[in-house]
Amino acid sequence: MIGFPCNQFKEQDPGDHQEIKTFCEINYGVTFEMYQKIDVKGPNQHPLYKFLTEEKTGLMGKDIKWNFTKFLIDRKGRVVKRYGSAVKPEKIKKDIEKLLAL
């Protein structure tokens, strides 16, 4: 699991990389890698999110509705599934285990 902070949702991630990383560790128990802040929608959308949203749409089509949208990607780089922001990582465990077993 990796995280890409984004400040496009009610400016919830205004800090720099270290501030965001520390905040997520303290408040959400994040232990996975946190990358630099990027845009996940709009004219400056990062190429990774352009790819992810074109491969798997959500309730709002290609748009990312809110922070914490998740994508499950297989070993070959294919986007297998997209999860809304309310889905906790623990709820994805069975899907991850299934992919790892292949």
N, C-alpha and C positions, 0 to 999 in steps of 0.2 A: 504494500500500500504506500502511495506517495501523495503528498498534498501540494496544491498550487494555490496559495493565497490570492485573493482578488478583492479589490476595494470598490467594485462596481455595485455592491448591494448595500445601500444605505450607509456607505462608507464605514463598514465594520472592520476593515483592516487598513487603517491609515498609517500604521507604523512602518518601520523598516523591517528588513528580514529578521533580525535577531529579536526585535520586540514582538513580532507576530509569532515566531517560533516559541518564545518563552510563554506568551499568553496562551497558546494552544496546549503547551505541555502542562501548565498549571491548571487551566480551567477545563480542559477536555481530556487530559491524560494522554495526549498524543505522544507516541513513541516512534512513529514512522517518519521518514524523510520529508522535510518541508522544503520546497524549492522557492525560488524568488517569486515575488508577486507578479502576476500577469493579468491581462484582460482576457476574459473568457467569452465575451460577447462584444458586438459592435464593430466599428470600422478598424479597430486595432486588435481584433481577436487574434490570440496566439495561434499559430499554425496547428499545434497539437489539438486545441479545442475546435478548430475548424474541422479537422479530420474526425474527431470524436463525435461531434454533433451531426456531421453529415452521415456517419455510419449508423448512429442510433438516435432517433428522435425521442422526444418526451411529450408531456402534456401540451407544451407550448410549441410543438414542432421542433425545430433545430435549436431554438433559444434555450439558454440556461435560465431556469426560473429563479433559483436562489443558491446561495453558497451551500456547499456540501453535496452538490450533485455528484454522483459516483458513476464510474464506468468500469466494467470488468473486461479485461483484455486477456486473450489466451497467449500461449507461448509463441505463437506465430505473429502476434501483433494485431489480431483481428478483434474488433470490438464485439463482445458476446452479449452484453446486457448493459442497460442504463438504469440507474436507481435514483429516485428523487431524494431531495435533501433530508427529508424526514426519516429515511431508512437508515437505521444504525448499522455500523459495520458488522456487528455480531449477526445481523439478519442475513448477511451475504455469505457467511461462513460455509454453508452447505454448497452454494454455487462455486465457491473457490475450491473447496475440497473435491468437488466433482471434476473440475477442470484439471486439478493436480493429479488426479487418478488416471487421466487419459494418457 
